[in-house]
Amino acid sequence: MKKPAVAVIMHDFAQQQKEVTLNLGMPGLRIQYFRGPIWGKTNEQIRKQVMEGNNPITGRPVMQELVENLTKPLTADEKKTGEFRKNVGPETYTGTPDELQKLFLEKRYTDFLPVELPTEEKVAEMLKSTSHEPDEVLGRMNPGSEAGENWTYTVKDAAVNAVMAGAKPEYFPVILALGSTGMTAVNVSDNGFMAGAVINGDIRDEIGLNYEEGAVGPYAHANTTIGRAWHLLSINGGNCGKVGTTYMGTIGNPMNLIGIIMAENEEKSPFKPLSVRRGFKEGENIVTLFMGWGILSAKNWAATAWGPNMDYPGIIKEIYNTQDGWLFGTCAVLSPPIADFVKDAGYDTIEQFTEWVTGLKPGAKPDMRGGNLNSGMRRAGGTFSVVVTGGSNNNYFSLGGMVPSRSVQIDEWR
């Protein structure tokens, strides 16, 4: 178009934008940085802090720099173009165990915890748990940022990361199923989104997944290492989790470490399993991926104040109606006793309960038009999901913003 243009971006994204311009072959692209964030501020604050403020990187007035960037001729360096190619590194590394642990940390191949070193022997043992070829492309992943290209990874890449996570070979089909979706365990967003998964079917007992006390926590080897393997595959196979470029969580989310890997307590649930409700057969080994903000104990809401008679269905509905669910909806993770309360209240199916909680007929979608970020208007609780897991030793449950995405058959990866 032959018209001058300058990208105007918050200075917090400077490192990310440097990566983007390199990837696009335009390392000299002019960018005007300013102090952020913008939303939530008054016009007067924006005028004083941004338009009349200084570039936090250079210390110079923003508007003065912006005019110069639009009017000054390009320098020779700014005119340079070219494709930026990354070096993926060697296939193998050698050294002592301590040296390799240090190397993996320095190269950011880990989650900053010690890893099981992926020797050829251990990777080969992991690969025995699938009939798929090691060089088969398992998936393609992008953290959701232009700073992170679409990376492709193989079944062997997944095996390497599964070994690093400390997973047992019998867990590998679940890890492959997760990796096959291309969904990241760590998202680039400055919201600090988390990822999780719910597992149904006989494989729960086959590989020792925990769905009793502590079911949502790191209290079983299978739950913990499956989540960690997904996280490591996202880092090493999907270029995720690099602070400043492919991860921008303002505060961050502790659930990013291993996510939330849950197995439903199908034996004690009065309802059909999540996988059956999503169209699969009873007993089929299915993993359903979730994404969102995470979950909290329901005791964080005033609606759960203890009393002599607890109306748990009513409490869940009240919490749903206080949720700003426009993005991820509302997910209720119920212990079996709470699920029994729902059943005893006359809701024979989760579909009936969902209709009552949301006020929507099956298949209908909530109206998410309830205001904007600055209006103060509350939106509906959005989509509503229920997972039943945990012990039966007390009446506890959790809620939060998590929405199910894909459900994948695990046995296809054996």
C-alpha positions in Angstrom: 0.0 0.0 0.0 3.1 2.2 0.3 1.8 3.9 3.4 3.9 4.2 6.6 2.6 2.0 9.4 3.9 1.2 12.9 2.6 -1.5 15.3 1.6 -0.1 18.7 2.1 -2.7 21.4 2.5 -2.9 25.2 6.1 -3.0 26.2 5.6 -6.2 28.2 5.4 -8.0 24.9 8.7 -6.7 23.5 10.5 -10.0 23.8 7.6 -11.8 22.2 7.4 -9.3 19.3 11.1 -9.7 18.7 10.6 -13.4 18.2 7.6 -12.7 16.0 9.5 -10.3 13.7 12.3 -12.8 13.4 9.9 -15.6 12.5 8.3 -13.4 9.9 11.6 -12.4 8.4 11.3 -8.8 9.3 13.7 -8.2 12.2 13.8 -4.4 11.6 10.0 -3.9 11.8 9.3 -0.7 13.7 7.2 -1.1 16.8 6.0 1.6 19.2 5.9 0.4 22.8 3.8 1.9 25.5 2.9 1.3 29.1 -0.1 -1.0 29.6 -2.5 -2.4 30.3 -5.2 -0.1 28.7 -8.5 -1.7 29.7 -10.0 -0.7 33.0 -8.5 2.8 32.9 -10.3 6.1 32.5 -9.7 8.3 29.4 -7.8 10.7 31.6 -5.5 7.9 32.9 -4.9 6.7 29.3 -4.0 10.2 28.2 -1.6 10.9 31.0 0.0 7.4 31.3 0.0 6.3 27.7 -0.3 9.1 25.2 1.6 11.6 27.2 3.8 9.0 28.9 7.2 7.6 28.0 8.1 4.4 26.2 9.1 2.2 29.2 11.9 0.6 27.1 13.6 3.7 25.7 12.4 6.3 28.2 11.4 8.7 25.4 7.9 10.3 24.9 5.6 7.8 23.2 4.0 10.3 20.8 7.3 11.8 19.8 8.7 8.4 19.0 5.5 7.4 17.1 5.7 10.4 14.8 9.4 9.7 14.2 8.7 6.1 13.4 6.1 7.1 10.9 8.2 9.8 9.2 11.9 8.9 9.3 13.3 6.9 6.3 14.1 3.2 7.0 17.7 2.4 7.8 19.7 -0.2 5.9 19.3 -2.6 8.9 15.5 -2.1 9.0 15.2 -2.9 5.3 16.9 -6.3 5.8 14.7 -9.4 5.4 15.2 -13.1 5.5 13.8 -16.3 7.0 14.8 -17.2 10.5 15.6 -20.8 11.0 15.9 -22.4 14.4 18.4 -25.1 15.2 16.5 -28.0 16.8 19.8 -29.4 18.3 21.3 -32.8 18.2 19.3 -36.1 18.4 21.3 -37.2 21.5 23.4 -35.7 24.3 26.1 -37.3 26.3 27.5 -36.5 29.8 27.2 -37.5 33.4 23.7 -37.5 34.9 24.4 -34.3 36.8 25.7 -32.7 33.6 22.6 -33.7 31.7 20.2 -32.5 34.3 22.0 -29.1 34.2 21.9 -29.1 30.4 18.2 -29.8 30.3 17.5 -27.0 32.7 19.7 -24.5 30.8 18.0 -25.4 27.5 14.6 -25.3 29.0 13.7 -28.9 28.2 12.1 -29.3 31.6 9.5 -27.8 34.0 12.4 -26.9 36.3 12.1 -30.1 38.2 14.6 -33.0 37.9 13.6 -35.4 35.1 14.2 -39.1 34.4 16.9 -39.0 31.8 15.5 -40.3 28.5 18.1 -42.9 27.5 17.6 -44.9 24.3 16.8 -48.0 26.4 14.0 -46.3 28.4 12.5 -44.6 25.4 12.5 -48.0 23.5 10.7 -49.5 26.5 8.1 -46.8 26.5 7.5 -47.3 22.8 6.7 -51.0 23.4 3.3 -49.8 24.8 2.0 -48.7 21.4 1.6 -50.3 18.0 2.3 -47.0 16.3 5.6 -46.4 14.6 8.1 -44.1 16.4 8.4 -41.7 13.5 4.7 -41.3 13.0 3.6 -37.7 13.3 1.5 -37.6 16.5 0.3 -34.0 16.4 1.0 -30.3 15.7 0.9 -27.8 18.4 1.1 -24.0 18.8 0.9 -22.2 22.2 -1.4 -19.7 20.6 1.1 -17.0 19.8 2.8 -15.8 16.6 6.0 -16.1 18.5 5.5 -19.8 18.5 5.4 -21.6 15.2 3.3 -24.7 14.6 5.7 -27.4 15.9 5.2 -31.0 14.8 6.1 -33.9 17.1 6.2 -37.7 16.7 5.3 -40.7 18.7 9.0 -41.0 19.7 9.0 -37.4 20.8 6.1 -38.2 23.1 7.9 -41.2 24.4 11.0 -39.1 25.3 8.8 -36.7 27.2 6.9 -39.5 28.9 10.2 -40.9 30.2 11.3 -37.5 31.4 8.1 -37.1 33.3 8.6 -40.4 35.1 5.6 -42.1 33.5 5.3 -45.9 33.3 5.0 -47.5 29.8 1.4 -48.6 30.6 0.4 -44.9 30.8 1.8 -44.2 27.3 -1.5 -44.7 25.3 -3.2 -42.0 27.5 -0.3 -39.6 26.9 -0.4 -40.3 23.1 -4.2 -39.7 23.1 -3.6 -36.3 24.8 -0.8 -35.4 22.4 -2.8 -36.5 19.3 -5.3 -33.6 19.9 -2.7 -30.8 19.5 -4.2 -29.1 22.5 -1.5 -27.4 24.7 -1.2 -28.1 28.4 0.2 -24.5 28.7 -1.4 -21.6 26.8 0.3 -18.4 25.9 -2.5 -16.2 27.3 -1.8 -13.6 30.0 -4.8 -15.0 31.8 -2.7 -18.0 32.9 -5.2 -20.6 31.6 -4.9 -24.2 32.8 -5.6 -27.5 31.0 -6.9 -30.8 32.4 -8.4 -34.1 31.4 -11.0 -36.5 32.7 -10.4 -40.3 32.1 -13.2 -42.8 31.9 -13.3 -46.6 31.3 -11.6 -49.7 32.6 -8.1 -48.2 32.0 -8.6 -46.3 35.3 -7.9 -49.4 37.3 -5.6 -50.9 34.8 -3.0 -48.2 35.2 -3.8 -47.2 38.8 -5.4 -43.8 38.4 -6.8 -42.4 41.6 -10.5 -41.5 41.7 -11.0 -41.8 45.5 -9.6 -39.4 48.2 -7.4 -36.7 46.7 -8.6 -37.5 43.2 -7.9 -34.0 41.9 -4.5 -33.7 43.6 -1.0 -35.2 42.9 -1.6 -38.3 45.0 -1.2 -41.1 42.4 1.7 -41.8 40.2 -0.4 -42.2 37.1 -2.4 -39.0 37.5 0.7 -36.9 38.3 3.1 -38.2 35.6 0.5 -38.3 32.8 -0.2 -34.6 33.5 3.5 -33.8 33.7 4.2 -35.7 30.4 1.5 -33.7 28.6 3.1 -30.5 30.0 6.7 -31.5 28.9 5.4 -32.5 25.5 3.8 -29.0 25.2 7.2 -27.4 26.1 9.4 -29.6 23.9 7.0 -30.5 21.2 4.9 -27.4 21.0 7.2 -24.6 22.0 5.0 -23.7 25.0 5.7 -22.2 28.4 8.6 -19.9 27.5 8.1 -16.8 29.7 8.1 -13.6 27.7 7.5 -15.2 24.4 5.1 -18.2 24.4 3.8 -17.8 28.0 2.6 -14.4 29.2 0.5 -15.4 32.3 0.4 -12.1 34.3 0.4 -13.9 37.7 0.6 -17.5 36.4 -1.3 -20.6 37.4 0.1 -23.3 39.6 -2.1 -25.8 37.8 0.2 -25.4 34.8 2.7 -27.7 36.3 0.8 -31.0 35.8 -2.7 -29.8 35.0 -5.6 -31.6 36.5 -5.8 -35.2 35.5 -9.0 -36.7 36.9 -10.5 -40.2 36.7 -14.2 -40.3 37.3 -15.4 -42.4 40.2 -17.8 -44.3 38.1 -18.4 -47.0 40.7 -19.8 -44.5 43.3 -21.4 -42.0 40.9 -25.2 -42.2 40.7 -24.9 -40.8 37.1 -23.7 -42.0 33.8 -19.9 -41.3 33.2 -18.9 -38.2 31.4 -17.7 -40.2 28.4 -21.1 -41.9 28.0 -22.9 -38.5 28.2 -20.6 -37.4 25.4 -21.7 -40.3 23.1 -19.3 -43.1 23.9 -20.1 -46.6 25.2 -20.0 -47.7 28.8 -16.5 -49.1 29.7 -14.8 -47.5 26.7 -11.4 -45.9 27.6 -11.9 -42.2 26.8 -10.0 -39.1 27.8 -11.9 -35.7 27.6 -9.8 -32.6 27.6 -10.7 -29.5 29.5 -9.5 -25.9 29.4 -10.2 -22.9 31.6 -9.3 -20.9 34.7 -9.2 -23.9 37.1 -11.4 -25.0 40.0 -11.7 -24.0 43.6 -13.2 -25.6 46.7 -16.9 -24.6 46.8 -16.2 -23.2 50.3 -14.8 -20.1 48.6 -18.4 -19.1 47.9 -20.7 -17.7 50.6 -23.5 -19.9 49.3 -21.9 -22.9 50.9 -22.2 -21.6 54.5 -22.7 -24.6 56.7 -26.2 -25.2 58.2 -28.3 -28.0 59.6 -29.9 -28.7 56.2 -27.8 -28.3 53.1 -29.5 -27.8 49.8 -26.6 -28.8 47.6 -28.4 -28.6 44.3 -29.6 -25.1 45.2 -26.1 -24.1 46.3 -24.6 -25.3 43.0 -27.2 -23.3 41.1 -26.6 -20.2 43.2 -22.8 -20.4 42.5 -23.5 -21.0 38.8 -25.5 -17.8 38.7 -22.6 -15.8 40.3 -20.1 -17.1 37.7 -18.9 -15.0 34.8 -19.0 -17.9 32.5 -18.8 -16.2 29.1 -15.5 -17.8 28.2 -15.2 -21.2 30.0 -18.6 -21.7 31.6 -18.9 -23.5 34.9 -17.6 -26.9 35.8 -18.7 -28.7 39.0 -16.4 -31.4 40.3 -18.6 -33.3 42.8 -17.6 -35.9 45.3 -20.0 -39.0 45.3 -21.9 -37.8 48.4 -22.7 -34.5 46.7 -23.7 -36.3 43.5 -26.1 -38.4 45.7 -27.7 -35.3 47.1 -28.4 -34.1 43.6 -29.8 -37.5 42.7 -32.0 -37.6 45.8 -33.3 -34.2 45.0 -35.1 -35.7 42.0 -32.5 -35.3 39.2 -32.1 -38.7 37.7 -29.7 -37.5 35.1 -27.0 -34.9 34.7 -29.0 -33.5 31.8 -32.0 -32.9 34.0 -29.8 -31.2 36.6 -28.1 -29.1 34.0 -31.4 -27.9 32.6 -32.5 -26.9 36.1 -29.2 -25.1 37.0 -28.9 -23.2 33.7 -32.6 -22.7 32.8 -31.8 -24.0 29.3 -33.3 -26.9 27.4 -30.8 -29.6 26.3 -28.7 -28.4 23.4 -29.5 -24.7 23.9 -26.7 -22.3 24.4 -26.5 -19.6 27.1 -26.8 -15.9 26.0 -23.4 -14.5 26.6 -24.2 -10.9 25.7 -24.5 -9.6 29.2 -22.3 -6.5 29.1 -18.7 -5.8 28.4 -15.4 -5.7 30.4 -16.1 -2.3 31.8 -19.9 -2.4 32.2 -20.0 -4.2 35.5 -22.8 -6.3 34.2 -22.7 -10.0 35.2 -23.0 -12.6 32.5 -24.6 -16.0 32.9 -22.6 -19.0 34.2 -22.3 -20.2 30.7 -22.0 -23.9 29.8 -22.4 -26.3 32.7 -20.3 -29.5 33.1 -20.3 -32.1 35.9 -17.6 -34.5 36.8 -18.0 -37.0 39.7 -14.8 -38.1 41.5 -13.2 -38.3 44.9 -13.9 -40.0 48.2 -17.0 -40.4 50.2 -15.7 -39.3 53.6 -17.4 -35.8 53.6 -19.6 -33.4 51.7 -17.1 -31.4 49.7 -17.0 -30.3 46.1 -15.2 -27.8 43.8 -16.4 -25.4 41.1 -14.7 -23.2 38.6 -14.4 -22.2 35.0 -13.5 -25.2 32.9 -15.0 -26.3 29.6 -14.7 -29.7 27.9 -13.3 -29.7 24.4 -12.3 -32.9 22.6 -12.9 -36.5 23.8 -10.5 -39.1 22.4 -10.4 -42.9 22.4 -7.4 -44.1 24.3 -7.3 -47.7 22.9 -6.5 -46.4 19.4 -3.0 -45.6 20.7 -2.2 -48.9 22.2 
